[in-house]
């Protein structure tokens, strides 16, 4: 008697979507104006800059830092500064 042949399960490769590197500027609200780059991997520096209003931000990075991380650090720092300014005004 012959043995039944087992069915092989073929796994499909998982698609990894790329994260954005272009964002909306928090100062001038210009869409797709902030370009984030982490090109200086040797110096561990990441930069974000708006093409419309020329606002810029730079921060230290790690090898695992993505452009979205640099942008969110910029937003967090900007929100922290605006909260301090509002507290000083009132």
Gaussian input, Z-matrix of N, CA and C with variables (Angstrom, degrees):
# hf/3-21g

backbone

0 1
 N
 C     1     B1
 C     2     B2     1     A1
 N     3     B3     2     A2     1     D1
 C     4     B4     3     A3     2     D2
 C     5     B5     4     A4     3     D3
 N     6     B6     5     A5     4     D4
 C     7     B7     6     A6     5     D5
 C     8     B8     7     A7     6     D6
 N     9     B9     8     A8     7     D7
 C    10    B10     9     A9     8     D8
 C    11    B11    10    A10     9     D9
 N    12    B12    11    A11    10    D10
 C    13    B13    12    A12    11    D11
 C    14    B14    13    A13    12    D12
 N    15    B15    14    A14    13    D13
 C    16    B16    15    A15    14    D14
 C    17    B17    16    A16    15    D15
 N    18    B18    17    A17    16    D16
 C    19    B19    18    A18    17    D17
 C    20    B20    19    A19    18    D18
 N    21    B21    20    A20    19    D19
 C    22    B22    21    A21    20    D20
 C    23    B23    22    A22    21    D21
 N    24    B24    23    A23    22    D22
 C    25    B25    24    A24    23    D23
 C    26    B26    25    A25    24    D24
 N    27    B27    26    A26    25    D25
 C    28    B28    27    A27    26    D26
 C    29    B29    28    A28    27    D27
 N    30    B30    29    A29    28    D28
 C    31    B31    30    A30    29    D29
 C    32    B32    31    A31    30    D30
 N    33    B33    32    A32    31    D31
 C    34    B34    33    A33    32    D32
 C    35    B35    34    A34    33    D33
 N    36    B36    35    A35    34    D34
 C    37    B37    36    A36    35    D35
 C    38    B38    37    A37    36    D36
 N    39    B39    38    A38    37    D37
 C    40    B40    39    A39    38    D38
 C    41    B41    40    A40    39    D39
 N    42    B42    41    A41    40    D40
 C    43    B43    42    A42    41    D41
 C    44    B44    43    A43    42    D42
 N    45    B45    44    A44    43    D43
 C    46    B46    45    A45    44    D44
 C    47    B47    46    A46    45    D45
 N    48    B48    47    A47    46    D46
 C    49    B49    48    A48    47    D47
 C    50    B50    49    A49    48    D48
 N    51    B51    50    A50    49    D49
 C    52    B52    51    A51    50    D50
 C    53    B53    52    A52    51    D51
 N    54    B54    53    A53    52    D52
 C    55    B55    54    A54    53    D53
 C    56    B56    55    A55    54    D54
 N    57    B57    56    A56    55    D55
 C    58    B58    57    A57    56    D56
 C    59    B59    58    A58    57    D57
 N    60    B60    59    A59    58    D58
 C    61    B61    60    A60    59    D59
 C    62    B62    61    A61    60    D60
 N    63    B63    62    A62    61    D61
 C    64    B64    63    A63    62    D62
 C    65    B65    64    A64    63    D63
 N    66    B66    65    A65    64    D64
 C    67    B67    66    A66    65    D65
 C    68    B68    67    A67    66    D66
 N    69    B69    68    A68    67    D67
 C    70    B70    69    A69    68    D68
 C    71    B71    70    A70    69    D69
 N    72    B72    71    A71    70    D70
 C    73    B73    72    A72    71    D71
 C    74    B74    73    A73    72    D72
 N    75    B75    74    A74    73    D73
 C    76    B76    75    A75    74    D74
 C    77    B77    76    A76    75    D75
 N    78    B78    77    A77    76    D76
 C    79    B79    78    A78    77    D77
 C    80    B80    79    A79    78    D78
 N    81    B81    80    A80    79    D79
 C    82    B82    81    A81    80    D80
 C    83    B83    82    A82    81    D81
 N    84    B84    83    A83    82    D82
 C    85    B85    84    A84    83    D83
 C    86    B86    85    A85    84    D84
 N    87    B87    86    A86    85    D85
 C    88    B88    87    A87    86    D86
 C    89    B89    88    A88    87    D87
 N    90    B90    89    A89    88    D88
 C    91    B91    90    A90    89    D89
 C    92    B92    91    A91    90    D90
 N    93    B93    92    A92    91    D91
 C    94    B94    93    A93    92    D92
 C    95    B95    94    A94    93    D93
 N    96    B96    95    A95    94    D94
 C    97    B97    96    A96    95    D95
 C    98    B98    97    A97    96    D96
 N    99    B99    98    A98    97    D97
 C   100   B100    99    A99    98    D98
 C   101   B101   100   A100    99    D99
 N   102   B102   101   A101   100   D100
 C   103   B103   102   A102   101   D101
 C   104   B104   103   A103   102   D102
 N   105   B105   104   A104   103   D103
 C   106   B106   105   A105   104   D104
 C   107   B107   106   A106   105   D105
 N   108   B108   107   A107   106   D106
 C   109   B109   108   A108   107   D107
 C   110   B110   109   A109   108   D108
 N   111   B111   110   A110   109   D109
 C   112   B112   111   A111   110   D110
 C   113   B113   112   A112   111   D111
 N   114   B114   113   A113   112   D112
 C   115   B115   114   A114   113   D113
 C   116   B116   115   A115   114   D114
 N   117   B117   116   A116   115   D115
 C   118   B118   117   A117   116   D116
 C   119   B119   118   A118   117   D117
 N   120   B120   119   A119   118   D118
 C   121   B121   120   A120   119   D119
 C   122   B122   121   A121   120   D120
 N   123   B123   122   A122   121   D121
 C   124   B124   123   A123   122   D122
 C   125   B125   124   A124   123   D123
 N   126   B126   125   A125   124   D124
 C   127   B127   126   A126   125   D125
 C   128   B128   127   A127   126   D126
 N   129   B129   128   A128   127   D127
 C   130   B130   129   A129   128   D128
 C   131   B131   130   A130   129   D129
 N   132   B132   131   A131   130   D130
 C   133   B133   132   A132   131   D131
 C   134   B134   133   A133   132   D132
 N   135   B135   134   A134   133   D133
 C   136   B136   135   A135   134   D134
 C   137   B137   136   A136   135   D135
 N   138   B138   137   A137   136   D136
 C   139   B139   138   A138   137   D137
 C   140   B140   139   A139   138   D138
 N   141   B141   140   A140   139   D139
 C   142   B142   141   A141   140   D140
 C   143   B143   142   A142   141   D141
 N   144   B144   143   A143   142   D142
 C   145   B145   144   A144   143   D143
 C   146   B146   145   A145   144   D144
 N   147   B147   146   A146   145   D145
 C   148   B148   147   A147   146   D146
 C   149   B149   148   A148   147   D147
 N   150   B150   149   A149   148   D148
 C   151   B151   150   A150   149   D149
 C   152   B152   151   A151   150   D150
 N   153   B153   152   A152   151   D151
 C   154   B154   153   A153   152   D152
 C   155   B155   154   A154   153   D153
 N   156   B156   155   A155   154   D154
 C   157   B157   156   A156   155   D155
 C   158   B158   157   A157   156   D156
 N   159   B159   158   A158   157   D157
 C   160   B160   159   A159   158   D158
 C   161   B161   160   A160   159   D159
 N   162   B162   161   A161   160   D160
 C   163   B163   162   A162   161   D161
 C   164   B164   163   A163   162   D162
 N   165   B165   164   A164   163   D163
 C   166   B166   165   A165   164   D164
 C   167   B167   166   A166   165   D165
 N   168   B168   167   A167   166   D166
 C   169   B169   168   A168   167   D167
 C   170   B170   169   A169   168   D168
 N   171   B171   170   A170   169   D169
 C   172   B172   171   A171   170   D170
 C   173   B173   172   A172   171   D171
 N   174   B174   173   A173   172   D172
 C   175   B175   174   A174   173   D173
 C   176   B176   175   A175   174   D174
 N   177   B177   176   A176   175   D175
 C   178   B178   177   A177   176   D176
 C   179   B179   178   A178   177   D177
 N   180   B180   179   A179   178   D178
 C   181   B181   180   A180   179   D179
 C   182   B182   181   A181   180   D180
 N   183   B183   182   A182   181   D181
 C   184   B184   183   A183   182   D182
 C   185   B185   184   A184   183   D183
 N   186   B186   185   A185   184   D184
 C   187   B187   186   A186   185   D185
 C   188   B188   187   A187   186   D186
 N   189   B189   188   A188   187   D187
 C   190   B190   189   A189   188   D188
 C   191   B191   190   A190   189   D189
 N   192   B192   191   A191   190   D190
 C   193   B193   192   A192   191   D191
 C   194   B194   193   A193   192   D192
 N   195   B195   194   A194   193   D193
 C   196   B196   195   A195   194   D194
 C   197   B197   196   A196   195   D195
 N   198   B198   197   A197   196   D196
 C   199   B199   198   A198   197   D197
 C   200   B200   199   A199   198   D198
 N   201   B201   200   A200   199   D199
 C   202   B202   201   A201   200   D200
 C   203   B203   202   A202   201   D201
 N   204   B204   203   A203   202   D202
 C   205   B205   204   A204   203   D203
 C   206   B206   205   A205   204   D204
 N   207   B207   206   A206   205   D205
 C   208   B208   207   A207   206   D206
 C   209   B209   208   A208   207   D207
 N   210   B210   209   A209   208   D208
 C   211   B211   210   A210   209   D209
 C   212   B212   211   A211   210   D210
 N   213   B213   212   A212   211   D211
 C   214   B214   213   A213   212   D212
 C   215   B215   214   A214   213   D213
 N   216   B216   215   A215   214   D214
 C   217   B217   216   A216   215   D215
 C   218   B218   217   A217   216   D216
 N   219   B219   218   A218   217   D217
 C   220   B220   219   A219   218   D218
 C   221   B221   220   A220   219   D219
 N   222   B222   221   A221   220   D220
 C   223   B223   222   A222   221   D221
 C   224   B224   223   A223   222   D222
 N   225   B225   224   A224   223   D223
 C   226   B226   225   A225   224   D224
 C   227   B227   226   A226   225   D225
 N   228   B228   227   A227   226   D226
 C   229   B229   228   A228   227   D227
 C   230   B230   229   A229   228   D228
 N   231   B231   230   A230   229   D229
 C   232   B232   231   A231   230   D230
 C   233   B233   232   A232   231   D231
 N   234   B234   233   A233   232   D232
 C   235   B235   234   A234   233   D233
 C   236   B236   235   A235   234   D234
 N   237   B237   236   A236   235   D235
 C   238   B238   237   A237   236   D236
 C   239   B239   238   A238   237   D237
 N   240   B240   239   A239   238   D238
 C   241   B241   240   A240   239   D239
 C   242   B242   241   A241   240   D240
 N   243   B243   242   A242   241   D241
 C   244   B244   243   A243   242   D242
 C   245   B245   244   A244   243   D243
 N   246   B246   245   A245   244   D244
 C   247   B247   246   A246   245   D245
 C   248   B248   247   A247   246   D246
 N   249   B249   248   A248   247   D247
 C   250   B250   249   A249   248   D248
 C   251   B251   250   A250   249   D249
 N   252   B252   251   A251   250   D250
 C   253   B253   252   A252   251   D251
 C   254   B254   253   A253   252   D252
 N   255   B255   254   A254   253   D253
 C   256   B256   255   A255   254   D254
 C   257   B257   256   A256   255   D255
 N   258   B258   257   A257   256   D256
 C   259   B259   258   A258   257   D257
 C   260   B260   259   A259   258   D258
 N   261   B261   260   A260   259   D259
 C   262   B262   261   A261   260   D260
 C   263   B263   262   A262   261   D261
 N   264   B264   263   A263   262   D262
 C   265   B265   264   A264   263   D263
 C   266   B266   265   A265   264   D264
 N   267   B267   266   A266   265   D265
 C   268   B268   267   A267   266   D266
 C   269   B269   268   A268   267   D267

   B1=1.4483
   B2=1.5251
   B3=1.2944
   B4=1.4631
   B5=1.5230
   B6=1.2925
   B7=1.4628
   B8=1.5214
   B9=1.3270
   B10=1.4631
   B11=1.5192
   B12=1.2959
   B13=1.4558
   B14=1.5294
   B15=1.3245
   B16=1.4661
   B17=1.5293
   B18=1.3267
   B19=1.4650
   B20=1.5240
   B21=1.2978
   B22=1.4496
   B23=1.5220
   B24=1.3113
   B25=1.4578
   B26=1.5240
   B27=1.3279
   B28=1.4532
   B29=1.5256
   B30=1.3365
   B31=1.4574
   B32=1.5164
   B33=1.3200
   B34=1.4472
   B35=1.5224
   B36=1.3248
   B37=1.4699
   B38=1.5331
   B39=1.3181
   B40=1.4560
   B41=1.5209
   B42=1.3293
   B43=1.4566
   B44=1.5148
   B45=1.3117
   B46=1.4521
   B47=1.5198
   B48=1.3277
   B49=1.4518
   B50=1.5130
   B51=1.3307
   B52=1.4485
   B53=1.5244
   B54=1.3331
   B55=1.4508
   B56=1.5164
   B57=1.3274
   B58=1.4533
   B59=1.5231
   B60=1.3278
   B61=1.4572
   B62=1.5222
   B63=1.3386
   B64=1.4603
   B65=1.5235
   B66=1.3619
   B67=1.4576
   B68=1.5231
   B69=1.3381
   B70=1.4563
   B71=1.5267
   B72=1.3258
   B73=1.4619
   B74=1.5251
   B75=1.3500
   B76=1.4599
   B77=1.5328
   B78=1.3206
   B79=1.4633
   B80=1.5261
   B81=1.3386
   B82=1.4666
   B83=1.5270
   B84=1.3330
   B85=1.4681
   B86=1.5270
   B87=1.2996
   B88=1.4600
   B89=1.5227
   B90=1.3382
   B91=1.4700
   B92=1.5287
   B93=1.3086
   B94=1.4647
   B95=1.5279
   B96=1.3168
   B97=1.4615
   B98=1.5208
   B99=1.3057
   B100=1.4728
   B101=1.5244
   B102=1.3212
   B103=1.4585
   B104=1.5236
   B105=1.3202
   B106=1.4630
   B107=1.5168
   B108=1.3226
   B109=1.4623
   B110=1.5192
   B111=1.3116
   B112=1.4585
   B113=1.5215
   B114=1.3262
   B115=1.4629
   B116=1.5269
   B117=1.3296
   B118=1.4596
   B119=1.5254
   B120=1.3113
   B121=1.4610
   B122=1.5291
   B123=1.3373
   B124=1.4591
   B125=1.5237
   B126=1.3366
   B127=1.4612
   B128=1.5254
   B129=1.3215
   B130=1.4621
   B131=1.5325
   B132=1.3309
   B133=1.4610
   B134=1.5241
   B135=1.3388
   B136=1.4452
   B137=1.5145
   B138=1.3384
   B139=1.4534
   B140=1.5151
   B141=1.3405
   B142=1.4537
   B143=1.5174
   B144=1.3264
   B145=1.4530
   B146=1.5111
   B147=1.3281
   B148=1.4567
   B149=1.5283
   B150=1.3266
   B151=1.4576
   B152=1.5188
   B153=1.3213
   B154=1.4652
   B155=1.5254
   B156=1.3392
   B157=1.4675
   B158=1.5307
   B159=1.3312
   B160=1.4685
   B161=1.5344
   B162=1.3156
   B163=1.4629
   B164=1.5211
   B165=1.3367
   B166=1.4574
   B167=1.5190
   B168=1.3365
   B169=1.4538
   B170=1.5164
   B171=1.3164
   B172=1.4609
   B173=1.5228
   B174=1.3173
   B175=1.4520
   B176=1.5185
   B177=1.3100
   B178=1.4612
   B179=1.5225
   B180=1.3140
   B181=1.4606
   B182=1.5212
   B183=1.3000
   B184=1.4561
   B185=1.5275
   B186=1.3105
   B187=1.4748
   B188=1.5335
   B189=1.3056
   B190=1.4603
   B191=1.5315
   B192=1.3143
   B193=1.4598
   B194=1.5251
   B195=1.3314
   B196=1.4601
   B197=1.5258
   B198=1.3333
   B199=1.4678
   B200=1.5260
   B201=1.3162
   B202=1.4660
   B203=1.5196
   B204=1.3359
   B205=1.4642
   B206=1.5237
   B207=1.3201
   B208=1.4620
   B209=1.5247
   B210=1.3255
   B211=1.4688
   B212=1.5304
   B213=1.3291
   B214=1.4668
   B215=1.5266
   B216=1.3434
   B217=1.4663
   B218=1.5184
   B219=1.3363
   B220=1.4641
   B221=1.5321
   B222=1.3206
   B223=1.4624
   B224=1.5210
   B225=1.3298
   B226=1.4664
   B227=1.5210
   B228=1.3273
   B229=1.4577
   B230=1.5275
   B231=1.3245
   B232=1.4624
   B233=1.5264
   B234=1.3299
   B235=1.4697
   B236=1.5226
   B237=1.3098
   B238=1.4592
   B239=1.5111
   B240=1.3264
   B241=1.4598
   B242=1.5215
   B243=1.3281
   B244=1.4628
   B245=1.5273
   B246=1.3279
   B247=1.4643
   B248=1.5285
   B249=1.3212
   B250=1.4521
   B251=1.5312
   B252=1.3212
   B253=1.4641
   B254=1.5324
   B255=1.3236
   B256=1.4687
   B257=1.5173
   B258=1.3216
   B259=1.4685
   B260=1.5182
   B261=1.3150
   B262=1.4566
   B263=1.5284
   B264=1.3372
   B265=1.4675
   B266=1.5126
   B267=1.3182
   B268=1.4760
   B269=1.4908
   A1=108.50
   A2=112.48
   A3=118.62
   A4=110.69
   A5=115.21
   A6=120.97
   A7=109.79
   A8=116.65
   A9=119.64
   A10=110.12
   A11=115.17
   A12=121.00
   A13=109.32
   A14=116.31
   A15=119.18
   A16=110.03
   A17=115.17
   A18=120.48
   A19=108.36
   A20=116.37
   A21=121.33
   A22=108.74
   A23=114.87
   A24=120.35
   A25=107.33
   A26=115.87
   A27=120.93
   A28=108.06
   A29=115.56
   A30=119.63
   A31=109.13
   A32=115.17
   A33=120.07
   A34=108.94
   A35=117.61
   A36=119.33
   A37=110.66
   A38=114.60
   A39=120.50
   A40=108.39
   A41=115.69
   A42=120.11
   A43=109.77
   A44=115.48
   A45=120.97
   A46=107.26
   A47=115.62
   A48=119.29
   A49=109.77
   A50=115.49
   A51=120.23
   A52=109.72
   A53=115.68
   A54=121.08
   A55=109.94
   A56=116.08
   A57=121.33
   A58=111.01
   A59=115.36
   A60=121.47
   A61=110.78
   A62=117.44
   A63=122.74
   A64=107.68
   A65=116.41
   A66=121.06
   A67=111.48
   A68=116.29
   A69=123.25
   A70=109.35
   A71=115.62
   A72=120.38
   A73=110.11
   A74=118.52
   A75=120.32
   A76=113.19
   A77=117.40
   A78=120.62
   A79=112.35
   A80=117.35
   A81=120.00
   A82=113.13
   A83=118.53
   A84=124.72
   A85=112.73
   A86=117.08
   A87=121.64
   A88=107.98
   A89=118.49
   A90=119.52
   A91=111.66
   A92=116.12
   A93=124.14
   A94=112.79
   A95=117.46
   A96=121.11
   A97=112.71
   A98=118.04
   A99=120.72
   A100=108.86
   A101=114.85
   A102=121.25
   A103=107.52
   A104=116.29
   A105=122.17
   A106=108.53
   A107=115.09
   A108=118.88
   A109=109.46
   A110=114.32
   A111=121.33
   A112=107.02
   A113=115.35
   A114=120.88
   A115=113.32
   A116=118.05
   A117=120.74
   A118=110.13
   A119=116.55
   A120=121.10
   A121=111.40
   A122=116.88
   A123=120.09
   A124=111.43
   A125=116.45
   A126=120.82
   A127=112.37
   A128=117.35
   A129=124.04
   A130=111.13
   A131=116.19
   A132=122.21
   A133=108.51
   A134=116.12
   A135=122.36
   A136=109.07
   A137=116.66
   A138=120.92
   A139=110.70
   A140=114.56
   A141=121.76
   A142=106.94
   A143=116.78
   A144=119.85
   A145=111.42
   A146=115.84
   A147=121.78
   A148=108.95
   A149=116.12
   A150=120.22
   A151=111.57
   A152=118.17
   A153=121.21
   A154=112.14
   A155=117.80
   A156=120.83
   A157=112.75
   A158=117.46
   A159=123.72
   A160=113.90
   A161=118.75
   A162=121.39
   A163=107.81
   A164=116.43
   A165=118.97
   A166=110.50
   A167=114.84
   A168=122.62
   A169=107.60
   A170=116.72
   A171=119.86
   A172=108.54
   A173=115.47
   A174=121.47
   A175=109.78
   A176=115.48
   A177=119.78
   A178=108.78
   A179=115.84
   A180=121.06
   A181=110.25
   A182=115.15
   A183=123.67
   A184=107.23
   A185=118.59
   A186=118.97
   A187=113.36
   A188=117.55
   A189=120.45
   A190=113.45
   A191=118.27
   A192=122.08
   A193=110.63
   A194=115.58
   A195=122.84
   A196=108.83
   A197=118.46
   A198=120.86
   A199=113.92
   A200=118.58
   A201=120.93
   A202=110.62
   A203=117.34
   A204=121.27
   A205=111.35
   A206=116.70
   A207=121.32
   A208=109.72
   A209=116.85
   A210=121.16
   A211=111.21
   A212=117.96
   A213=119.97
   A214=111.25
   A215=117.84
   A216=119.39
   A217=110.45
   A218=116.44
   A219=121.11
   A220=110.07
   A221=116.65
   A222=121.29
   A223=110.23
   A224=118.06
   A225=121.51
   A226=111.51
   A227=116.67
   A228=119.50
   A229=110.91
   A230=116.74
   A231=120.91
   A232=111.08
   A233=117.46
   A234=120.77
   A235=110.83
   A236=117.90
   A237=121.42
   A238=111.40
   A239=117.78
   A240=121.35
   A241=111.67
   A242=117.49
   A243=119.58
   A244=110.94
   A245=118.12
   A246=120.69
   A247=110.36
   A248=117.12
   A249=121.19
   A250=110.48
   A251=117.27
   A252=121.71
   A253=110.07
   A254=117.98
   A255=121.09
   A256=110.68
   A257=117.53
   A258=120.66
   A259=110.58
   A260=118.65
   A261=122.90
   A262=110.05
   A263=117.39
   A264=121.10
   A265=112.64
   A266=118.16
   A267=119.29
   A268=113.80
   D1=141.07
   D2=-178.57
   D3=-90.90
   D4=148.74
   D5=179.65
   D6=-85.49
   D7=142.72
   D8=178.65
   D9=-70.39
   D10=144.09
   D11=-179.39
   D12=-82.11
   D13=131.51
   D14=-178.77
   D15=-78.72
   D16=149.45
   D17=178.89
   D18=-84.78
   D19=133.64
   D20=176.83
   D21=-91.34
   D22=135.34
   D23=177.34
   D24=-95.88
   D25=119.46
   D26=-179.55
   D27=-95.57
   D28=121.20
   D29=179.81
   D30=-85.73
   D31=133.53
   D32=177.06
   D33=-80.98
   D34=142.48
   D35=178.48
   D36=-67.07
   D37=141.88
   D38=-178.27
   D39=-83.46
   D40=128.77
   D41=177.57
   D42=-84.32
   D43=131.16
   D44=176.98
   D45=-107.17
   D46=116.51
   D47=-179.35
   D48=-78.17
   D49=139.96
   D50=179.37
   D51=-77.07
   D52=143.78
   D53=178.56
   D54=-82.48
   D55=155.39
   D56=-179.78
   D57=-68.17
   D58=152.44
   D59=173.09
   D60=-123.18
   D61=-1.22
   D62=179.76
   D63=-124.26
   D64=131.17
   D65=-173.04
   D66=-135.20
   D67=177.29
   D68=176.21
   D69=-84.70
   D70=139.29
   D71=-178.46
   D72=-74.83
   D73=132.59
   D74=179.43
   D75=-74.47
   D76=-18.88
   D77=-177.41
   D78=-90.13
   D79=-49.99
   D80=-176.35
   D81=-104.52
   D82=-1.38
   D83=-179.77
   D84=55.05
   D85=28.64
   D86=177.34
   D87=-81.13
   D88=122.53
   D89=-177.30
   D90=-71.33
   D91=144.56
   D92=177.54
   D93=54.19
   D94=39.59
   D95=-178.95
   D96=-107.53
   D97=-25.25
   D98=-177.72
   D99=-88.36
   D100=119.91
   D101=177.44
   D102=-106.48
   D103=126.19
   D104=-177.94
   D105=-111.33
   D106=132.47
   D107=177.61
   D108=-136.55
   D109=140.49
   D110=175.07
   D111=-120.70
   D112=47.05
   D113=-172.37
   D114=-74.79
   D115=-24.93
   D116=178.91
   D117=-86.59
   D118=70.38
   D119=-178.76
   D120=-70.01
   D121=-27.84
   D122=-179.95
   D123=-73.45
   D124=-37.14
   D125=-179.28
   D126=-91.25
   D127=-5.15
   D128=179.96
   D129=57.40
   D130=52.08
   D131=178.60
   D132=-126.28
   D133=132.96
   D134=174.69
   D135=-119.51
   D136=141.83
   D137=-176.33
   D138=-129.52
   D139=144.89
   D140=174.02
   D141=-132.46
   D142=137.91
   D143=-178.97
   D144=-150.50
   D145=143.29
   D146=179.15
   D147=-91.20
   D148=132.99
   D149=178.93
   D150=-79.27
   D151=-22.14
   D152=-176.72
   D153=-85.70
   D154=-53.98
   D155=-174.52
   D156=-104.37
   D157=1.38
   D158=176.58
   D159=63.97
   D160=19.92
   D161=173.82
   D162=-72.47
   D163=143.64
   D164=-177.58
   D165=-141.53
   D166=162.67
   D167=-178.72
   D168=-152.84
   D169=138.54
   D170=173.45
   D171=-135.52
   D172=148.64
   D173=-176.62
   D174=-149.47
   D175=165.13
   D176=175.96
   D177=-81.35
   D178=148.53
   D179=-176.78
   D180=-129.17
   D181=173.17
   D182=172.37
   D183=-121.05
   D184=170.19
   D185=178.02
   D186=-62.70
   D187=-18.52
   D188=-179.30
   D189=-94.84
   D190=-1.56
   D191=-177.00
   D192=-72.12
   D193=132.74
   D194=177.12
   D195=-105.70
   D196=163.51
   D197=178.81
   D198=-57.95
   D199=-34.00
   D200=179.07
   D201=-64.65
   D202=-32.09
   D203=178.24
   D204=-66.45
   D205=-39.98
   D206=178.80
   D207=-66.51
   D208=-43.30
   D209=179.54
   D210=-63.28
   D211=-42.22
   D212=-179.48
   D213=-69.49
   D214=-32.70
   D215=174.12
   D216=-63.13
   D217=-39.24
   D218=178.93
   D219=-63.67
   D220=-45.07
   D221=179.22
   D222=-63.67
   D223=-43.77
   D224=179.55
   D225=-61.70
   D226=-43.26
   D227=179.08
   D228=-66.85
   D229=-40.28
   D230=178.99
   D231=-64.01
   D232=-42.61
   D233=177.97
   D234=-66.35
   D235=-36.94
   D236=177.30
   D237=-64.21
   D238=-39.78
   D239=178.74
   D240=-68.86
   D241=-38.73
   D242=-179.67
   D243=-69.24
   D244=-33.67
   D245=177.84
   D246=-67.59
   D247=-38.67
   D248=178.01
   D249=-66.38
   D250=-41.76
   D251=179.62
   D252=-64.99
   D253=-40.03
   D254=178.16
   D255=-65.26
   D256=-37.60
   D257=179.73
   D258=-68.92
   D259=-34.64
   D260=179.66
   D261=-71.17
   D262=-38.45
   D263=-179.25
   D264=-68.19
   D265=-33.37
   D266=-176.81
   D267=-93.62

